[in-house]
Amino acid sequence: MLQELVIKDFAIIEQTEIDFQSKMTVLTGETGAGKSIIIDALGLLAGGRGSVDFIRKGTNKACLQAQFVLPKDALTFNVLDDLGIDYEDETLILQRDLYRTGRNVCRINGVLVNLAALRKVGELLIDIHGQNEHQSLMHPETHLSLLDDYQKETQSDLAEYQNAYREYRKLKTALEKREANEKEWAQRLDILQFQLNEIESADLKPNEENELIEEKDQLDNYQEIHEALENSFQLLTSGNIDLIGQLGSSMDELGKVADYSSDLKNIYEKVSDSFYNLQDVSREISTQLDSMEWDDTRLDQIEQRLDLIHQLKRKYGDSVTQIIEYGQKIKQELNEMQDSEESTEEQEKEVEKAYQRALKLAQKLSQTRRQSAHQLEKAIHAQLSALYMDKAVFKVNFKENEKLTANGMDDVEFYIQTNPGESMGPLAKIASGGELSRIMLALKTIFSQKQGVTSIIFDEVDTGVSGRVAQAIAEKISQIAQNSQVLCISHLPQVAAIADHHYFISKKVIDGRTETSVKKLNGKGKVKEIARMLSGSEITELTLEHAEELIKMANQIKAKFDKQ
């Protein structure tokens, strides 16, 4: 509910603050007094297009602010959470400043937001209807969602269908992506197969490169190694000095006295260890000499093998270990791709299965919608009859889509035939101004509870009607106000009489400047204003009595609404 509106330096309004209440509020006054300016201010706070022309002459900026109190289950809270805006006590403050430079500053609960965010919140708070601008009800693209919101059964079927549709689209998208990349897929498959064959045919061993380098070094230095081993063996076992023999004799001599002291025993053990170590070394040198053989073919094999490893390292890793690990990785990827390739047919079957399930649910949803549409048509006709359009025919026109969409298989648009014998056509195109006002009120009566908008604003939607139709429109607006806060600009005394709250808008010239003022009317003030609306500038006792009678009748009608 709109609780308070503050306007400063906006058009011909220097500054005004208006407190609003629940149910129906009417704004009346002479033409040009500034009634629509107040609606314009609310439109800008709801994210409407701004202009420097709105800024009061002689000032640098216009300031607009509105405070709303929201019901606990309002959809607005979800949007505020998405925008990261804090709120307390279900209170929301929208603010917008328009500067002559063209800059706009928008705030929600003190937080700076862009115009898109302000509009996203504003459209859930304020629904403005003018004589030629009926917003959501006049936009065919909204008709399907309005129909779906009309009955819970339709909402349930829609939710079930949308779950199935999302699953179908998920599978379908995966298949389409695969088909679109089929060439790349095949190329990748060939590349991986080639790489794996190259690595596996090499049959690499983890430490192979180091072993080959070591063996190559030995073959490259065969002569030097052989000479060193031969000389070492001769020095240890023959010549003028038999090193091992003399060390053995020394060990025998020390063994005779080793038991006489721990020091002698220690010396003996060291000499003994050296003797046996030299014996082992001598045998190993001998074995090396016996096993050494120059093999020119083997050297070529080693060099070729090392060259192969070098080439693989340039492609697949910095070491043999990395090459082996890369081979294992692409082998796994190749297996997965091959498995996936084999399951293409299965994937296509899954997509078809998901499609058939979604199609079946779409058909069920369509049937539910058509049943709901039939009931809606009767409900709208009842509302139109109350507005003296009982000959009008309202119809929900269905058109089946060739493809499934997120909302099913239906396109829906509201059609109407206003008079017998005339053609039936789209709601927004077929009706005249006065008829369109009544049709809009009939629709709004049905959907006002469904849409959850905080404040509904009617800007002279009663233009072009009078007499019993005017009375019917007044009653219909009042009926809508039982569920939503309604602000109404009107020139009809019947509408003003039935309003729960009445504001009079006037203008006057002060120091050569036109200024608009807002005054709340009660009691005699309301009677006098309705009398003015009945007769014009001259108010007589008769028109005052007529005004009082209208108010009395209006109170009786509202009492009936309260009992319903």
Secondary structure as UniProt FT lines:
FT   STRAND          2..10
FT   TURN            11..12
FT   STRAND          13..19
FT   STRAND          24..29
FT   TURN            31..32
FT   HELIX           35..45
FT   TURN            46..47
FT   HELIX           52..54
FT   TURN            57..58
FT   STRAND          61..69
FT   TURN            72..73
FT   HELIX           76..83
FT   TURN            89..90
FT   STRAND          91..99
FT   TURN            100..101
FT   STRAND          104..108
FT   TURN            109..110
FT   STRAND          111..113
FT   HELIX           115..125
FT   STRAND          126..130
FT   HELIX           135..138
FT   HELIX           140..142
FT   HELIX           143..150
FT   HELIX           152..180
FT   HELIX           182..202
FT   TURN            206..207
FT   HELIX           208..220
FT   HELIX           222..237
FT   HELIX           243..257
FT   HELIX           258..260
FT   HELIX           262..291
FT   HELIX           296..316
FT   HELIX           320..342
FT   HELIX           344..386
FT   TURN            387..388
FT   TURN            390..391
FT   STRAND          393..405
FT   TURN            406..407
FT   STRAND          408..417
FT   TURN            420..421
FT   STRAND          425..426
FT   HELIX           427..430
FT   HELIX           433..451
FT   STRAND          455..459
FT   TURN            461..464
FT   HELIX           467..480
FT   TURN            481..483
FT   STRAND          485..489
FT   HELIX           493..498
FT   STRAND          501..510
FT   TURN            511..512
FT   STRAND          513..521
FT   HELIX           524..535
FT   HELIX           541..563
//
